[in-house]
Amino acid sequence: MPPAKKRARSYDPARTRTAVLAQFGNVRAAVRTLTPEQLALPTRLGDWTVRELVAHIGMALTAVDRLLEEPVPARQDGRLLDWPSAIAADADAIAGTARRLAADHPDPDAHLAETERRFTDRLDGTPGGRLLPTSAGALTLADYVVTRTVELVVHTDDLNAAVPGLDIPYDRQALAACTRLLADALAARAPGGSTEVRIPPYAVVQCVEGPRHTRGTPPNVVETDPLTWIRLAGGRTAWQDAVVDAKVSASGERADLGPYLPLLG
């Protein structure tokens, strides 16, 4: 008899909204301190500057506004867990839009303030069950807002890497939602029960085909911290580098997650 299908993780919409706005507020507070020289610094995202990265972070919220302008899909045909791998299709358009927004808005904080206001107004006036036509198929607004925690946390880390000493903090709930969504996306990409992936204190998932673990210590265990996991999932850190640098503990013959990473794009 096949194992029972695992129920999808649920996210409280009110807590998710609070987390998104908290992390966006952390970014805004840091952006206010950036000098013109810092805004011109390179980032680890190809040829993007810090200014263009900041503009892209604003797009994490304006995407909601844009999708709400589209016709309502007839039915939900997407899954939240499909979103991480689906965003690659939008990469070229996203890069072009980020550059245009950076050029059109010389005051980044003013632009982010307006972005936050529009996002808040949209959430206040739209039910969470409203369907949006995303790159991963039709998702509810409530589910799509969960994906905004991934965008914000991943790019907060990019900003911190680009500007020495910036040290933007991570809202705990945003970090938790981001970690859990990416962990569940791994389990969906590599279904199975032979390997346990632990990302304390936020997530534990079973994945990878093979003998299923039922009790005691799992034969295959991967453990890492949330930020290392997010860097692995986002392609900022290579699996082998993380293992060599002892950022990841991996034991067992099925504990190599390299073939399944990165998850974004």
C-alpha distance (Angstrom), angle and dihedral (degrees) to the residues before:
residue distance angle dihedral
M1 . . .
P2 3.83 . .
P3 3.81 117.8 .
A4 3.77 116.8 -94.9
K5 3.77 114.0 -93.2
K6 3.77 110.7 -102.8
R7 3.78 115.2 -116.2
A8 3.81 114.4 -116.1
R9 3.77 115.3 -105.8
S10 3.80 114.5 -102.5
Y11 3.80 127.2 -141.3
D12 3.78 126.1 -155.0
P13 3.85 106.1 -120.9
A14 3.80 94.7 -147.0
R15 3.80 92.7 51.6
T16 3.79 91.7 44.9
R17 3.79 91.8 51.8
T18 3.81 90.6 48.8
A19 3.80 90.6 49.4
V20 3.81 93.7 49.7
L21 3.79 92.9 49.3
A22 3.81 91.9 44.9
Q23 3.81 93.2 52.8
F24 3.80 91.7 43.4
G25 3.82 87.8 51.4
N26 3.80 90.1 52.1
V27 3.79 89.7 53.6
R28 3.80 92.9 46.6
A29 3.80 91.9 51.9
A30 3.80 90.0 52.8
V31 3.81 94.7 44.5
R32 3.81 90.2 56.8
T33 3.80 88.6 63.2
L34 3.81 96.5 51.3
T35 3.79 117.9 112.4
P36 3.83 123.1 -144.5
E37 3.79 87.8 -104.3
Q38 3.81 91.5 53.8
L39 3.80 91.9 47.0
A40 3.80 88.0 56.1
L41 3.81 94.1 52.8
P42 3.83 118.6 116.4
T43 3.80 121.3 -110.2
R44 3.78 133.4 -152.1
L45 3.82 88.7 -105.2
G46 3.77 101.1 93.3
D47 3.80 111.5 -92.3
W48 3.81 96.4 -17.3
T49 3.79 117.5 128.6
V50 3.79 123.7 -145.5
R51 3.82 88.6 -101.4
E52 3.81 90.8 56.3
L53 3.79 91.3 45.3
V54 3.81 89.7 53.3
A55 3.81 89.4 50.7
H56 3.79 89.3 51.0
I57 3.80 91.3 51.4
G58 3.78 87.4 56.7
M59 3.79 87.5 54.4
A60 3.80 88.8 63.5
L61 3.79 86.6 74.9
T62 3.82 100.9 30.2
A63 3.80 88.1 58.1
V64 3.81 87.7 72.5
D65 3.79 90.7 53.7
R66 3.81 91.6 47.9
L67 3.80 94.9 49.0
L68 3.80 92.3 48.0
E69 3.80 88.1 59.2
E70 3.82 90.1 60.2
P71 3.81 123.1 87.7
V72 3.80 113.7 -83.7
P73 3.83 110.9 -102.0
A74 3.80 115.5 -116.2
R75 3.80 93.3 -125.9
Q76 3.78 142.2 -3.6
D77 3.80 108.5 -91.4
G78 3.80 100.9 156.5
R79 3.79 134.8 78.6
L80 3.76 126.7 -140.6
L81 3.82 89.2 -128.5
D82 3.82 90.9 58.5
W83 3.80 92.5 60.8
P84 3.85 99.5 81.5
S85 3.80 94.2 58.3
A86 3.81 94.6 38.6
I87 3.79 98.8 60.7
A88 3.82 94.1 78.0
A89 3.81 89.2 79.2
D90 3.80 89.7 66.3
A91 3.83 97.0 45.8
D92 3.81 99.4 105.6
A93 3.80 94.4 45.1
I94 3.80 91.1 46.3
A95 3.81 92.3 52.6
G96 3.79 92.6 49.8
T97 3.79 92.7 48.1
A98 3.81 92.2 49.0
R99 3.80 91.3 53.8
R100 3.79 92.1 47.6
L101 3.81 93.0 48.8
A102 3.80 91.6 47.9
A103 3.80 90.1 52.9
D104 3.81 94.2 44.3
H105 3.82 96.2 48.5
P106 3.81 111.9 51.6
D107 3.83 90.2 173.6
P108 3.83 103.8 63.2
D109 3.80 95.5 -174.6
A110 3.80 93.2 53.0
H111 3.78 89.3 50.4
L112 3.81 92.5 49.6
A113 3.81 91.0 47.5
E114 3.80 91.3 55.1
T115 3.80 90.4 44.8
E116 3.80 91.1 53.3
R117 3.81 92.1 48.5
R118 3.81 93.2 51.9
F119 3.81 92.0 46.2
T120 3.80 92.2 51.1
D121 3.80 92.0 47.6
R122 3.80 91.0 50.0
L123 3.80 93.5 51.1
D124 3.78 91.1 46.9
G125 3.79 91.4 53.5
T126 3.82 102.3 39.3
P127 3.81 129.7 69.2
G128 3.79 115.6 -121.9
G129 3.78 91.5 -122.9
R130 3.82 92.9 62.4
L131 3.82 108.6 122.1
L132 3.80 120.9 -124.5
P133 3.84 125.7 -161.8
T134 3.82 99.1 -125.9
S135 3.81 130.3 169.5
A136 3.81 86.9 -100.7
G137 3.80 92.5 54.4
A138 3.78 128.8 -95.4
L139 3.81 110.9 -21.1
T140 3.77 130.9 172.8
L141 3.79 117.7 -103.5
A142 3.81 89.3 -116.7
D143 3.81 91.4 56.2
Y144 3.78 93.2 44.4
V145 3.80 91.2 53.9
V146 3.82 87.6 58.9
T147 3.81 88.2 60.7
R148 3.81 88.5 56.8
T149 3.81 89.0 68.5
V150 3.81 88.4 60.5
E151 3.80 92.9 49.8
L152 3.80 92.3 48.0
V153 3.80 98.4 44.0
V154 3.81 94.9 43.9
H155 3.79 92.8 48.8
T156 3.79 93.5 42.3
D157 3.80 85.0 60.4
D158 3.82 89.6 48.4
L159 3.81 90.3 53.0
N160 3.78 92.4 48.2
A161 3.80 89.6 50.8
A162 3.81 92.2 49.8
V163 3.81 99.1 47.4
P164 3.81 115.2 48.6
G165 3.78 112.1 -133.4
L166 3.80 95.8 10.1
D167 3.82 92.2 118.2
I168 3.80 99.3 178.3
P169 3.83 106.9 -165.7
Y170 3.80 123.5 -123.3
D171 3.77 119.1 -125.3
R172 3.80 105.9 -125.7
Q173 3.79 95.7 -132.7
A174 3.82 92.8 46.4
L175 3.80 90.5 50.0
A176 3.80 90.5 48.0
A177 3.81 94.6 50.4
C178 3.80 92.1 45.7
T179 3.81 92.2 49.1
R180 3.81 93.5 47.4
L181 3.79 96.0 47.0
L182 3.80 92.1 50.5
A183 3.82 92.0 44.8
D184 3.81 90.9 51.6
A185 3.83 89.5 46.8
L186 3.81 88.5 56.5
A187 3.80 90.5 51.5
A188 3.80 89.1 50.8
R189 3.81 92.7 48.5
A190 3.82 94.0 46.4
P191 3.82 104.4 28.7
G192 3.78 118.2 -168.3
G193 3.76 142.6 84.3
S194 3.79 106.6 -112.1
T195 3.81 98.0 96.1
E196 3.77 129.6 50.6
V197 3.80 116.5 -152.5
R198 3.79 114.4 -161.1
I199 3.79 122.8 -167.0
P200 3.80 103.9 171.3
P201 2.91 132.8 -121.4
Y202 3.80 95.6 10.3
A203 3.79 114.4 38.0
V204 3.79 147.7 19.3
V205 3.81 120.2 179.7
Q206 3.79 136.8 173.4
C207 3.80 117.5 -135.7
V208 3.83 147.1 147.7
E209 3.79 124.8 69.3
G210 3.79 117.8 -90.5
P211 3.79 141.4 79.1
R212 3.77 108.8 -11.2
H213 3.79 118.0 -121.8
T214 3.81 114.1 -131.3
R215 3.81 109.1 167.0
G216 3.78 143.3 1.4
T217 3.79 123.8 19.1
P218 3.83 111.7 -13.4
P219 3.83 114.1 -117.5
N220 3.80 91.3 -133.6
V221 3.79 118.9 43.5
V222 3.79 132.6 169.5
E223 3.78 120.0 -173.9
T224 3.78 131.4 177.5
D225 3.80 141.7 143.7
P226 3.82 123.2 -90.4
L227 3.82 98.1 -104.9
T228 3.80 93.5 47.5
W229 3.80 88.8 49.1
I230 3.80 91.6 50.3
R231 3.82 90.8 49.2
L232 3.78 90.5 50.4
A233 3.80 92.8 47.3
G234 3.79 91.4 46.4
G235 3.79 95.9 47.6
R236 3.80 94.4 -114.1
T237 3.81 92.2 117.5
A238 3.80 126.7 35.3
W239 3.79 117.4 -128.1
Q240 3.80 95.3 -124.9
D241 3.80 92.1 48.5
A242 3.79 91.2 52.2
V243 3.80 91.3 50.6
V244 3.82 93.6 47.2
D245 3.81 90.8 47.6
A246 3.82 90.4 50.0
K247 3.79 91.4 -118.8
V248 3.79 87.2 125.4
S249 3.79 129.8 42.0
A250 3.81 110.4 -151.1
S251 3.82 123.5 175.2
G252 3.79 129.2 172.2
E253 3.79 135.1 43.5
R254 3.81 92.1 -86.6
A255 3.80 96.0 46.7
D256 3.81 96.5 97.4
L257 3.82 106.4 109.0
G258 3.80 93.7 172.5
P259 3.83 94.5 104.1
Y260 3.82 91.1 57.5
L261 3.80 98.7 46.8
P262 2.96 142.8 130.3
L263 3.79 100.8 38.2
L264 3.80 100.9 -173.3
G265 3.76 113.9 85.3
